């Protein structure tokens, strides 16, 4: 069995299952991130849905998770391999984009931007910050797995498989 | 001449020149974005270098611009086409990531996040906000051009060119 075939048959599905696990975990952790705190008799509630970037992150991870299942089914049957590669590319861009947006906001939450008058909030809601950090780490792993999937597809191209080789 | 050859010879270099123009413009506009404003005798200075996400955006655009020149030279000589495709992919991820991070921060600058106590700042520094918006739009165009480059390379794969076809 050639390296290309081994990659297509075992490594790619294995990466997809890992990516499915990572995206599902990131979605769940972000969705459940939540902390309430009291400041001068006011109850402040920190949750992901208050921040557009975190909402985007959760939706992107959920889409990538659903797509992972679909791609697993399609690649099991050897269908539409060219379309799957292009979709892999789009999904990895989506993951990369959402994690970057969420990371930018999380960084402001941790360090603040003094010039804009935005104070860090992780001192007030440390549990929420830890949960978001966890979701971002798992999201980063999912993003890296998708990058690996695309790069491996480019390195062992679809067109080198017998089923799609032109006569 | 086949569609694949036409794509390789004319469309791809044309897209690269456009991407070079877009990344160079985005870098320059972001680098020159600047506004000073006075609030209660205090002079506040808004510039891109105060915000990590905007610094990241500028560096990513500059890297993509430099890479565009290198890729133009390499693809003119028909060298390393496989490596160029993989690098295109990495650069488009970098552009996508940087624009998402910058966009997330720009959105907070425009709308604020009341739950975190981060007030919008575009009312105080409208010129700076317009300049950043301009840089982001051009950066978005650069990112779209790179996505188009990668998708066109995937659609008209390198392996379908005579020079790289296996015997």
Contacts between the chains, C-beta under 8 A, distances in Angstrom:
chain1	res1	chain2	res2	distance
A	44	B	115	7.2
A	45	B	115	7.3
A	46	B	115	6.9
A	46	B	116	7.9
A	50	B	113	6.7
A	50	B	115	4.2
A	50	B	116	7.5
A	51	B	113	5.9
A	51	B	115	7.7
A	51	B	116	7.5
A	52	B	104	7.7
A	52	B	107	6.2
A	53	B	104	4.3
A	53	B	107	7.5
A	82	B	154	7.8
A	85	B	154	6.2
A	86	B	151	6.2
A	86	B	154	5.6
A	86	B	155	7.5
A	89	B	89	7.3
A	89	B	150	6.4
A	89	B	151	7.0
A	89	B	154	6.7
A	92	B	93	7.0
A	93	B	92	7.0
A	93	B	93	6.7
A	93	B	96	5.0
A	93	B	147	6.7
A	96	B	93	5.0
A	96	B	96	5.5
A	96	B	97	5.0
A	96	B	100	7.6
A	97	B	96	5.0
A	97	B	97	6.6
A	97	B	99	7.8
A	97	B	100	4.0
A	98	B	100	7.1
A	99	B	97	7.8
A	100	B	96	7.6
A	100	B	97	4.0
A	100	B	98	7.1
A	100	B	100	4.2
A	100	B	101	4.3
A	100	B	104	7.6
A	101	B	100	4.3
A	101	B	101	6.1
A	101	B	103	6.6
A	101	B	104	3.8
A	102	B	104	7.5
A	103	B	101	6.7
A	104	B	52	7.7
A	104	B	53	4.3
A	104	B	100	7.6
A	104	B	101	3.9
A	104	B	102	7.5
A	104	B	104	4.5
A	104	B	105	5.3
A	105	B	104	5.4
A	105	B	105	7.5
A	105	B	108	7.0
A	107	B	52	6.2
A	107	B	53	7.5
A	108	B	105	7.0
A	108	B	108	7.2
A	108	B	118	7.4
A	109	B	116	6.9
A	113	B	50	6.7
A	113	B	51	6.0
A	115	B	44	7.2
A	115	B	45	7.3
A	115	B	46	7.0
A	115	B	50	4.2
A	115	B	51	7.7
A	116	B	46	7.9
A	116	B	50	7.5
A	116	B	51	7.5
A	116	B	109	6.9
A	116	B	118	7.6
A	116	B	121	5.2
A	117	B	118	7.9
A	117	B	119	6.5
A	117	B	121	7.3
A	118	B	108	7.4
A	118	B	116	7.6
A	118	B	117	7.8
A	118	B	118	4.2
A	118	B	119	7.9
A	119	B	117	6.5
A	119	B	118	7.9
A	121	B	116	5.1
A	121	B	117	7.3
A	147	B	93	6.7
A	150	B	89	6.4
A	151	B	86	6.2
A	151	B	89	6.9
A	154	B	82	7.8
A	154	B	85	6.1
A	154	B	86	5.6
A	154	B	89	6.7
A	154	B	154	8.0
A	155	B	86	7.5
A	157	B	157	6.1
A	157	B	158	7.9
A	157	B	159	5.5
A	158	B	157	7.9
A	159	B	157	5.5
A	159	B	159	4.8
A	159	B	160	6.7
A	160	B	159	6.7
A	160	B	166	7.7
A	166	B	160	7.6
